[in-house]
Amino acid sequence: MDLAGRVALVTGAAKPRAIGNLVALGLAREGADLVVADLYEEGFPALAEAVGAMGRRSLGLRVDVLDAQAVEAMVEQAIAEFGHIDILVNAVGGSWSIRPEDIRDGTPPDRPVAAATCSDAEWHQIIGVNLHATFYVCRAVARHMMAARRGRIVNFSSMAGRRGGQPGSVISSGPYAVAKAGVIGLTKQLALELAPYGITVNAVAPGIIESWRGERALASVSADARERIRAAIPMGRVGAPEEVANMVVALCSGELQYVTGAVVDINGGMWSA
Ligand SMILES: NC(=O)c1ccc[n+]([C@@H]2O[C@H](COP(=O)([O-])OP(=O)(O)OC[C@H]3O[C@@H](n4cnc5c(N)ncnc54)[C@H](O)[C@@H]3O)[C@@H](O)[C@H]2O)c1
């Protein structure tokens, strides 16, 4: 897969072992230059070094993707620097550690957040970062891709967006499941609107993945609860972030240009459409 000369914008790639981090490294390995948007700016130097060692250029931008104006400015800065954006991966997401004030706090909440009982603030923040932000970045980038008449977009849904989140669990959340179902709707709508421009729009729906977030979520529950989680996965293990990143990189390649509007489940057999 040759992505030489392509420019990829990946949101949510700065934390080590975040799925977006592995996506960014995978795209660079295939030859793409990178723009990385994240609130966790401490992660930029290590990523820039790894990408530079592969002979690729990178630009790290500190952006809260829930801020539509900041997203517009980020995309304009990326275009000014690189001239074009060929690939967009929207990997930011989650239901905790998603605000500037707690981006470094790797602790899930001490109580479950349910769609039936959550506060207005919880609802707006979680729906915002997972769904609205994905829309803001897609909209800002689509304009440039439509003018160029080519592009690849991959959004992040979740198994929770397919079937709902487990009620009562602190590592899932009701509003999060709703937002991730919305990401599927957004992906399918954009796929229809952008197909005439040669732009593909797909989503991945990971199950339980040992990313930066996943590791902390699993560490926050009892050993018994961890065992129950593993036992519920037909493959008997949680997924590695690379196993999601490999699919995302493939969806960004020139080889899969007839695949659009698809949602790829990556969950060790826990759920299938
Ligand atoms: N880990 C899992 O088990 C799992 C399962 C299903 C879906 N997902 C989805 O996969 C995607 C990646 O998840 P992950 O586990 O790698 O998460 P993560 O928390 O490990 O990484 C998320 C990245 O996004 C950044 N970020 C968070 N909020 C931000 C904001 N408002 N603005 C800019 N950057 C922000 C973080 O700093 C981090 O680098 C998310 O959309 C998540 O919902 C994850």
The ligand as a Gaussian input file, in Angstrom:
#p B3LYP/6-31G(d) Opt

LIG

0 1
 N      -10.540000       1.442000      23.660000
 C      -11.678000       0.825000      23.402000
 O      -11.990000      -0.235000      23.965000
 C      -12.649000       1.399000      22.383000
 C      -13.771000       0.642000      22.063000
 C      -14.660000       1.134000      21.132000
 C      -14.449000       2.367000      20.540000
 N      -13.353000       3.089000      20.872000
 C      -13.180000       4.383000      20.219000
 O      -11.914000       4.402000      19.601000
 C      -11.430000       5.747000      19.575000
 C      -10.049000       5.772000      20.202000
 O      -10.181000       5.318000      21.548000
 P       -8.922000       5.039000      22.465000
 O       -9.263000       3.900000      23.324000
 O       -7.677000       5.032000      21.655000
 O       -8.960000       6.363000      23.380000
 P       -7.744000       7.062000      24.127000
 O       -8.365000       7.822000      25.247000
 O       -6.713000       6.054000      24.432000
 O       -7.207000       8.095000      23.043000
 C       -7.997000       9.204000      22.692000
 C       -7.094000      10.336000      22.208000
 O       -7.938000      11.477000      21.966000
 C       -7.417000      12.634000      22.646000
 N       -8.555000      13.483000      23.023000
 C       -9.533000      13.210000      23.921000
 N      -10.435000      14.203000      23.962000
 C      -10.021000      15.142000      23.065000
 C      -10.547000      16.381000      22.642000
 N      -11.681000      16.891000      23.178000
 N       -9.885000      17.067000      21.670000
 C       -8.717000      16.582000      21.143000
 N       -8.179000      15.396000      21.508000
 C       -8.812000      14.689000      22.464000
 C       -6.656000      12.046000      23.832000
 O       -5.685000      12.946000      24.338000
 C       -6.037000      10.780000      23.230000
 O       -4.814000      11.032000      22.584000
 C      -12.465000       6.580000      20.342000
 O      -13.332000       7.190000      19.436000
 C      -13.179000       5.556000      21.181000
 O      -14.479000       5.970000      21.523000
 C      -12.444000       2.644000      21.789000

